[in-house]
Amino acid sequence: MPMDVSMFRYVESIPEEAINLASSAMRGMNPEGLGGVEMEEQIAKLYGVEKEQVIVTPSNTFASFFTLYHLRKKINTLVTIAPEYPACHYQAREIGITAALDNRVSSEGVDLSPWDVDEKTAYFISNPNNPTGLTWSDESIKSIARETEGNESYLLIDDTFSFFNGTFPRKLEAGNTIIMGSVSKFFGECGIKMGWIIAGKNVIDEMRERIGIMVPVISSSVKRRGTYLLSNMNVFKEYNKKKLEENSKILFENLDEYILGYKGSIINALAVGGESTKFSFSLMKDGVSTVPGYYFGSDSLVRIGIGTEDPDRTEKGIKLIANRLSNWKR
């Protein structure tokens, strides 16, 4: 069953010298600078909420863990709408929450439409979706969020990739929606370890009662670096856009018929039909790293990222993948 084996152990096996099409983060721009310390205010402005609706965390991974810990006695089940980043699924199982998959991959692509919301259930999605880069529509998000009202259920959104399309959930007008994000992907800043949780005031107030016990103090230097990055979002946006456009052109020129996703996304999924782990390991022998869809809940695809390598190495890696796909026998 997909997600039964940790993706993180797989990633640790990737050779450092491989052409890195496994990363889902940008690399290549890291200007020095520090801003102010009012990180909560800056994030609140970005999402159109009050400062009191924001909690800064050591990372997005911690944000999802703490959110599940907070919900552990409020919900019975976490449903991951697969294919999807598996960390929240693993965390739920470790905490003792029943973890289930709702696989939305079919021969026609990925179905990102609303669903019926069960009581005392949390639903986890990333937006845009990881691994495909496809964006959930505002209508779908609002429809699901409305159903959580009065239903003792929750919608959990990993919002990290929203920086790439510039559309952030605004004002949390309905439902029990909890948003988690970080600076790690768009800004390529995994090192400063900073993320956030955004929710309605009633949810955040309950979280604050425990978070002081569990979360180490986030230093002012980390917050200052975070505010600097957010203040220079447009600079990063222009750099990222140029790099992604070049690499995306290479990707679609060579692999268009296999791609689940759209041009310009930092991540895309390639349809390989099955045995995605076997396919990814075979690519490692050619010096190219990808991530099997097995770890995202769908063994029929692999994820590739185009924000780490420069065009010459990206092109070399993509052509090796194209050659392997044309001769792929499961």
C-alpha positions, 0 to 999 in steps of 0.5 A: 500500500502506498505511503507504508514506507517512509519517503524520507529514507528513500530521499536519503539514498539519493547520491549527491552528484545526481542531477537533482530532479527530486527537490521541490525547492528553488536553488540559486538565489540567496541574497544576504539581508535581515528585516524586522521581527514582526513576522506575524504581522507580515504573514497576517497581511499576506493572508488578509487575517488578523495578527492574532490568527497567526502562529510562527513555528520552527518549520512547516513539518512541525506546523503539521505535526502540532496541528494534528497533535492539537486535533488528536482528541477532536477527530477520528480520522485524517484523510489525505487526498492522494496523490499528496505529500505524505508527511501529514499521513505519517504524522497522523499514524504516529500520533494514533489518528486513523490515516486513510487515503482518497486516491484521485488519480485516474486515466484522465488525470487528477480529480481536484473536486469537492467531496462529502465531508464526514464528521470528526474527520480532517482532510489534508491537501496541499495547494498547489498539489504536491506532486503534480503542481495542479491548483485547487480551484477557489470554488472547491476550497470554499465548498469543502470549507463550508461543509466543515462548519458545524460538522466537527471536521477540518480542512488542513491546507499545506500552502507552501507552494502558493508563493509560486502562483501568488494566490493565498487563501484569504480571510478564512471566511468559512469553516474549520480551515487550518493553513500551514506554510513556510519559506522553504520552497519559494525562497529556497531557505530550508536552513532558517526553519520557519513556518506558520499556522493560520486559522480562526481565532478560536482554533489559534487561541486553543493552540496557544495554550499548548504551543509554548510548552512544545515549541522552542523559542524562535530567535529574532534572527530567524524572524528577521531573516523571514521578514526580509525574504517576504519583503523581497518577494517580488525579487524572488518571483522574477528570478524564479519565474525566469528559471522555471520558464526555461526548465519548464520549456525543456520538460514539456518539449521532451515529456509532454505526453507523460506530464500531469500538471501545467507549464511553469510549475516547480513540480510536475508528475510523470505518468509511468503506469506503475512500479514507480519506485523501480522506475526511480531507482533505474534512473538513479543508475543514470545519475538522475534523481526523482521521487516515486509516486508510491510515497505520494499514494499513487504508484503510477507516477513519479514527481520531478522538480525543476527549481534546483538545477540550471537548464543545461543539467535539467535538459540532460536529466530530462532527456535521460528520463525520456529515453528511459520512459520510451523503453520502460517495461514494468 
